[in-house]
Amino acid sequence: MLLAGDLGGTKTLLGLFRPSAGRPDLLDVREYTTLDFPGLSAMLSAFLGATSVRPQEVQVACVGVAGPNIKQVARLTNVPWAIDGRELMASTGIRRAWILNDVEAMAYGVPALRPDELHMLQTGEYNADGNACLIAAGTGLGQAMLVRQHGRLMPSPSEGGHADFAARTPREIALLQFLTAHYGRASYEHVVSGRGFINLLRFVSDETSPLLRRYDETELPAVVSSKGLEGTDPHCVEALQLFVEIYGSCAANLALQCVATGGVFLGGGIPGKILTAFDHAGFLEAFRTKPPMAALLGRMPVQIVLNRQTGLLGAAVYGASLIG
């Protein structure tokens, strides 16, 4: 039996799997509010207690965490935790624990997805020998490259969501100036994330939208995106349009950096919730319009990941590889 986890800034999924070739079999899954616990060890212990599984029964625990991972020690970007794989083993009694970056873990899950767990935006020309990439918008913005080695896609973590936001239009230049005034610098995560919806609403409304006072920061991203989809609030409509277009440009930047002719995947909690927004021209126009590489980008398959548990699945895929 293996234990897998997807630890995010807002919620965490923990699951038990039976190892199997290709795609491990899910036996049980629980969702936890991340900050309801003082740390990951306490959450894992609570999960084992709730599922009546003894630590000795777990062959390996593999958890994707939202932050950079250096030598099996990760400091989360949006949660005040430090996670040490050795400490996890000592405190929980699990014999083997492994830490991955959360989007790296999600990337391990991408090759195991079924066709019905993906939504095609651009068919392109799939290259079975090409690299792929994953860009995931949720609480933050995560990225991973999937490099083709000996016929297999091997994920490599990235903190590219914190790279500088590159404005393309006069409106985006004004947004860049707005973000720089507020944060000292502007990153893509300031725009393409849950917090990004709040920043965009503040920008397009000149800080005057009544929604900014009516909802707190945990509620507001969903409000902005839903009203933008419904077309019931002009500021939300513009915020959503900017979000999707900048997401497209950012995804193309990553796709060019790794020549992702094997596919570009949009993951995280947000894309599946605003699926119809990607069906308008804005995303793909921003994705393709990068001369002299427009033709190359137009040939790359682009898909939205619909399976909300892909990070958990990917952690299980990697964990199963450790069992051998």
C-alpha positions as CSV (number, residue, x, y, z in Angstrom):
1,M,0.0,0.0,0.0
2,L,1.2,3.5,-0.7
3,L,0.1,6.9,0.6
4,A,0.0,9.9,-1.7
5,G,-0.7,13.5,-1.0
6,D,-1.3,16.8,-2.8
7,L,-0.6,19.6,-0.4
8,G,-1.8,23.0,-1.6
9,G,-2.0,26.5,-0.1
10,T,-5.8,26.1,0.6
11,K,-6.6,22.4,0.7
12,T,-4.8,19.1,0.9
13,L,-5.8,15.7,-0.6
14,L,-4.4,12.5,1.0
15,G,-5.1,9.1,-0.6
16,L,-4.3,5.4,-0.2
17,F,-3.4,3.5,-3.4
18,R,-2.6,0.0,-4.5
19,P,0.5,0.0,-6.6
20,S,0.0,-1.1,-10.2
21,A,1.6,-0.5,-13.6
22,G,0.8,2.8,-15.2
23,R,-2.0,4.1,-12.9
24,P,-2.2,3.1,-9.3
25,D,-5.6,2.0,-8.0
26,L,-7.2,4.5,-5.6
27,L,-8.5,2.9,-2.4
28,D,-9.5,5.9,-0.2
29,V,-9.1,9.7,-0.4
30,R,-9.8,12.4,2.1
31,E,-9.7,16.2,1.8
32,Y,-8.3,18.5,4.5
33,T,-8.1,22.3,5.0
34,T,-4.3,22.8,5.1
35,L,-4.1,25.3,7.9
36,D,-6.3,23.3,10.2
37,F,-3.1,21.5,11.1
38,P,0.2,22.7,12.5
39,G,2.1,20.7,9.9
40,L,2.1,17.8,7.5
41,S,3.1,15.2,10.1
42,A,0.0,15.9,12.1
43,M,-2.2,15.7,9.0
44,L,-0.7,12.4,7.9
45,S,-1.2,10.9,11.4
46,A,-4.8,12.1,11.4
47,F,-5.4,10.5,8.0
48,L,-3.9,7.2,9.1
49,G,-6.1,7.3,12.2
50,A,-9.2,8.0,10.2
51,T,-8.5,5.2,7.7
52,S,-7.4,2.7,10.4
53,V,-4.1,2.1,8.6
54,R,-1.0,1.5,10.6
55,P,2.2,3.3,9.6
56,Q,4.0,0.0,9.1
57,E,1.4,-1.0,6.4
58,V,2.5,2.0,4.2
59,Q,5.4,1.0,1.9
60,V,6.0,4.6,0.9
61,A,4.4,8.0,1.3
62,C,4.9,10.5,-1.5
63,V,3.6,14.1,-1.2
64,G,3.6,17.0,-3.6
65,V,4.0,20.3,-1.8
66,A,3.4,23.8,-3.0
67,G,7.0,25.2,-2.8
68,P,10.6,24.6,-3.9
69,N,12.1,21.3,-2.7
70,I,15.8,21.2,-2.0
71,K,17.3,17.9,-0.8
72,Q,13.9,16.6,0.5
73,V,13.3,19.8,2.5
74,A,10.5,22.1,1.2
75,R,9.4,25.5,2.4
76,L,5.9,26.2,1.2
77,T,5.3,29.4,-0.7
78,N,1.8,30.3,0.6
79,V,1.8,28.3,3.9
80,P,4.1,28.9,6.8
81,W,5.4,25.4,6.9
82,A,8.8,23.7,6.4
83,I,8.5,20.0,5.4
84,D,11.4,17.6,5.9
85,G,11.1,14.1,4.5
86,R,13.2,12.6,7.3
87,E,11.2,14.3,10.0
88,L,8.0,12.9,8.4
89,M,9.3,9.4,8.7
90,A,10.5,9.9,12.3
91,S,7.3,11.5,13.5
92,T,4.7,9.3,11.7
93,G,6.4,5.9,11.8
94,I,6.1,5.6,8.0
95,R,9.2,3.7,6.8
96,R,9.8,5.7,3.6
97,A,8.7,9.2,2.7
98,W,9.4,11.3,-0.4
99,I,8.7,15.0,-1.2
100,L,8.0,16.4,-4.6
101,N,7.1,19.9,-5.8
102,D,3.3,19.9,-6.2
103,V,3.3,20.7,-9.9
104,E,6.1,18.2,-10.5
105,A,3.8,15.6,-8.8
106,M,0.9,16.7,-11.1
107,A,3.2,16.3,-14.1
108,Y,3.8,12.7,-13.1
109,G,0.1,12.2,-13.3
110,V,-0.4,13.7,-16.8
111,P,0.8,10.7,-18.8
112,A,-1.6,8.5,-16.7
113,L,-4.7,10.6,-17.6
114,R,-7.5,9.1,-19.7
115,P,-8.8,11.0,-22.7
116,D,-12.1,11.8,-20.9
117,E,-10.0,13.6,-18.2
118,L,-8.7,16.2,-20.7
119,H,-10.4,19.0,-22.7
120,M,-8.8,19.8,-26.0
121,L,-8.3,23.5,-26.9
122,Q,-5.9,23.0,-29.8
123,T,-5.5,19.7,-31.5
124,G,-2.2,20.6,-33.1
125,E,0.2,17.9,-34.4
126,Y,1.2,15.6,-31.5
127,N,4.9,14.7,-31.6
128,A,5.5,11.4,-29.7
129,D,9.2,12.2,-29.4
130,G,8.6,15.8,-28.1
131,N,8.7,17.4,-24.7
132,A,5.6,18.6,-22.9
133,C,4.8,21.2,-20.2
134,L,2.3,21.8,-17.5
135,I,1.1,25.2,-16.2
136,A,-1.3,25.1,-13.3
137,A,-3.3,28.0,-11.9
138,G,-4.8,27.7,-8.5
139,T,-4.0,29.4,-5.2
140,G,-0.6,30.1,-6.9
141,L,0.8,29.5,-10.4
142,G,2.9,26.4,-10.8
143,Q,4.9,25.2,-13.8
144,A,6.7,22.0,-14.7
145,M,8.6,20.8,-17.8
146,L,8.2,17.2,-19.0
147,V,11.4,16.2,-20.8
148,R,11.3,13.2,-23.1
149,Q,14.0,10.7,-22.1
150,H,14.2,7.2,-23.6
151,G,10.6,7.4,-24.7
152,R,9.2,8.6,-21.3
153,L,8.2,12.0,-20.1
154,M,10.3,12.9,-17.1
155,P,9.0,15.9,-15.1
156,S,11.3,18.7,-13.9
157,P,10.0,21.2,-11.3
158,S,10.0,24.9,-11.9
159,E,9.3,28.1,-10.0
160,G,8.5,29.9,-13.2
161,G,5.2,31.2,-11.9
162,H,7.3,33.8,-10.0
163,A,9.1,35.0,-13.1
164,D,8.5,38.6,-14.2
165,F,5.2,39.4,-15.8
166,A,5.9,40.4,-19.5
167,A,3.2,42.9,-20.7
168,R,2.3,42.7,-24.4
169,T,-0.3,45.5,-24.9
170,P,-0.9,49.0,-23.6
171,R,-3.6,47.7,-21.2
172,E,-1.2,45.1,-19.9
173,I,1.6,47.7,-19.6
174,A,-0.8,49.7,-17.3
175,L,-1.5,46.5,-15.3
176,L,2.3,46.0,-15.0
177,Q,2.6,49.5,-13.6
178,F,-0.3,48.9,-11.2
179,L,1.2,45.7,-9.9
180,T,4.7,47.1,-9.5
181,A,3.3,50.0,-7.5
182,H,1.6,47.5,-5.1
183,Y,4.3,44.7,-4.9
184,G,7.6,46.3,-5.9
185,R,7.7,43.9,-8.9
186,A,5.1,42.0,-11.0
187,S,5.2,38.3,-11.5
188,Y,2.9,36.0,-13.5
189,E,1.5,34.6,-10.2
190,H,0.2,38.1,-9.4
191,V,-2.1,37.7,-12.4
192,V,-2.7,34.0,-13.2
193,S,-3.9,32.7,-9.9
194,G,-6.7,33.1,-7.4
195,R,-5.1,36.2,-6.0
196,G,-4.7,37.3,-9.6
197,F,-8.4,37.7,-10.0
198,I,-8.4,40.1,-7.0
199,N,-5.5,42.1,-8.5
200,L,-7.2,42.3,-11.8
201,L,-10.5,43.5,-10.3
202,R,-8.7,46.1,-8.4
203,F,-6.9,47.2,-11.6
204,V,-9.9,47.3,-14.0
205,S,-12.1,49.1,-11.5
206,D,-9.5,51.6,-10.2
207,E,-10.1,50.0,-6.8
208,T,-13.8,51.1,-6.8
209,S,-15.7,47.8,-7.4
210,P,-18.2,47.2,-4.6
211,L,-17.2,43.6,-4.7
212,L,-13.9,44.4,-3.1
213,R,-15.8,45.5,0.1
214,R,-18.6,42.9,-0.1
215,Y,-16.5,39.7,-0.2
216,D,-13.3,38.6,1.6
217,E,-10.2,37.4,-0.2
218,T,-11.2,33.7,0.1
219,E,-14.5,34.3,-1.7
220,L,-13.6,37.0,-4.2
221,P,-11.7,35.0,-6.9
222,A,-14.7,32.7,-7.4
223,V,-17.1,35.7,-7.5
224,V,-15.0,37.5,-10.1
225,S,-14.7,34.5,-12.4
226,S,-18.4,33.6,-12.1
227,K,-19.7,37.1,-12.8
228,G,-17.2,37.4,-15.6
229,L,-18.5,34.2,-17.2
230,E,-22.1,35.3,-16.7
231,G,-21.4,38.8,-18.1
232,T,-23.2,40.4,-15.2
233,D,-20.4,42.8,-14.1
234,P,-18.3,44.7,-16.7
235,H,-15.3,44.9,-14.4
236,C,-15.4,41.1,-13.9
237,V,-15.8,40.5,-17.6
238,E,-12.6,42.5,-18.3
239,A,-10.8,40.9,-15.4
240,L,-11.6,37.4,-16.7
241,Q,-10.6,38.4,-20.3
242,L,-7.2,39.7,-19.1
243,F,-6.7,36.6,-17.0
244,V,-7.3,34.2,-19.9
245,E,-5.2,36.2,-22.4
246,I,-2.3,36.5,-20.0
247,Y,-2.6,32.8,-19.1
248,G,-2.3,32.1,-22.9
249,S,0.8,34.2,-23.3
250,C,2.4,32.7,-20.2
251,A,1.7,29.2,-21.3
252,A,3.3,29.9,-24.7
253,N,6.4,31.2,-23.0
254,L,6.8,28.0,-21.1
255,A,6.0,25.9,-24.2
256,L,8.7,27.7,-26.2
257,Q,11.2,27.3,-23.4
258,C,10.9,23.5,-23.6
259,V,9.7,23.1,-27.2
260,A,6.5,21.3,-26.0
261,T,5.5,19.6,-29.2
262,G,4.4,16.6,-27.0
263,G,1.6,18.8,-25.5
264,V,0.8,21.8,-23.3
265,F,-1.4,21.0,-20.3
266,L,-3.3,23.5,-18.2
267,G,-3.9,22.3,-14.7
268,G,-4.7,23.5,-11.2
269,G,-8.0,24.3,-9.7
270,I,-9.0,27.3,-11.9
271,P,-9.0,26.2,-15.6
272,G,-11.7,23.5,-15.2
273,K,-13.9,25.9,-13.3
274,I,-13.8,28.5,-16.1
275,L,-13.8,26.1,-19.0
276,T,-16.0,28.1,-21.3
277,A,-13.8,31.2,-21.0
278,F,-11.0,29.3,-22.9
279,D,-13.4,28.5,-25.8
280,H,-13.2,32.2,-26.8
281,A,-10.4,33.4,-29.1
282,G,-8.5,35.3,-26.4
283,F,-6.5,32.4,-24.9
284,L,-5.3,30.8,-28.2
285,E,-4.6,34.2,-29.9
286,A,-2.4,35.1,-27.0
287,F,-0.8,31.7,-27.1
288,R,0.0,31.7,-30.8
289,T,0.9,35.3,-31.5
290,K,4.6,35.1,-30.8
291,P,6.3,35.6,-34.2
292,P,8.6,34.2,-35.5
293,M,7.4,31.1,-33.5
294,A,3.6,31.4,-34.3
295,A,3.6,28.4,-36.6
296,L,5.4,26.2,-34.0
297,L,3.0,27.2,-31.3
298,G,0.0,26.6,-33.6
299,R,1.2,22.9,-34.0
300,M,1.4,22.2,-30.2
301,P,-1.5,20.3,-28.7
302,V,-3.1,22.3,-25.9
303,Q,-5.4,20.6,-23.3
304,I,-7.0,21.4,-20.0
305,V,-6.7,18.9,-17.3
306,L,-10.2,18.1,-15.9
307,N,-9.2,15.5,-13.3
308,R,-9.0,17.6,-10.1
309,Q,-6.9,14.9,-8.4
310,T,-4.1,14.8,-10.9
311,G,-1.6,16.0,-8.3
312,L,-2.6,13.2,-6.0
313,L,-2.5,10.6,-8.8
314,G,1.0,11.9,-9.9
315,A,2.3,11.5,-6.3
316,A,1.0,7.9,-6.4
317,V,2.6,7.2,-9.8
318,Y,6.0,8.4,-8.4
319,G,5.5,6.6,-5.2
320,A,4.8,3.3,-7.0
321,S,8.0,3.8,-9.0
322,L,9.9,3.8,-5.6
323,I,8.4,0.5,-4.6
324,G,9.5,-1.1,-7.9
